[in-house]
Amino acid sequence: MSGELGPLRAAVERLMEAQREALEVTNRALDGEREVLDGEERSGAGERLEDALVDVRDILEGALDDAQDTLEGEA
């Protein structure tokens, strides 16, 4: 039974790590947004937020792919 749980455990751990990474990126983006005060800098902040969202998406997509590969490789 424990042999069957190995791939599942690895997939879950990868997804949890991706969630931590995504939260870190989101927090960095939000911290940067709070520092912006005047209108000219807002466009730069918008770009940083967009970049952060792209990073979050890439992290989560990568984790999903890794988890699927892990589970399919053991099937």
N, C-alpha and C positions, 0 to 999 in steps of 0.2 A: 504493500500500500504506500509506503513512504517513497518508493521509486516513482510512483505515479504522481506524487505531489511535487517532485522536484521541478518539472517544467512549469507547473502552475505557480509555484512559489517564485521562480525566476521571473515569470511574466508579471506577477503582481508587484514584485520588488522594483522592476523596471518602470512600471506605470507610476509607482509611488515616487520614485526618483524624478521622473519627468514632471510630476505635479510640483515637487519642491522647486525644480528649476524654473518652471513656469511662474510660480509664485514669486521667486526672486526677481525675475525679469519684470513682472507686473509691478512689484514694489519699487524697483528702480525707476520705472517709467512714471509712476505716480509721484514719487519723491521729486523727480525732475519737473513735473508739471506744477507742483506746489511752489517751486522756487521762481516760476515765471510770473512776472507782475504786469508788465506793460504790453500793449497790443502788438508791437513789432516782434517781440520775442515769442508771442503765442504761435506764430506759424512754425517756428523752430520747435516749439514744444509739441505741436501737432505731428510734426515729422518724427520726433522721438517716440511719441506714443504709437504711431503707425509702425515704426521699426520694431518697437517692443512687441506689438501684437503679432507681427510677422515672426519674430523669434519664438513667441509662445506657441504659435501654430506649428512651427517647424519642430519644436521640442515635443509637442504632443503627438504630431504625426509620426515622428521617429520612434517614440515610445510605443505607439500602437503597432507600427510595423515590426518592431523588435518582439513585442509580446505575441503577435500573430505568428511570426517565424518560429519562436520558441515553442509555442503550442503545436503548430503544424509539424515541426521537426520531430516531435515526440509522439505524434499520432500513429 
